[in-house]
């Protein structure tokens, strides 16, 4: 009887240790995921102020109002990924010409805070790679 009780107790202890190790590993991985997400941030489309709206004709249209909301949000709250995406979209849509002088100063602060110059340089380099790819594909499929 005592031997059976010890055996059952041993099984329970081993099962508890295995369950504890499992939950410890799951918690560790979940924490790493959350930490990485906080470090790198979310994508801009995950926010309510994504600066594009859909018109009645189902065309995407730049929304200066939502862009302004995003500018002010990212000056107060840190999210490198989404803020850099917002700057990229702003530069593509010549937002500097559309903003009022007071808002241009806010945009300049955002641009400085998230390294907007580097974004512009990276964008140019990125697009140059696409130009090379398009040329190579064009050479691969000569037209009549």
Order of alpha helices (4+ residues) and beta strands (2+ residues): alpha-beta-beta-alpha-alpha-alpha-alpha-alpha
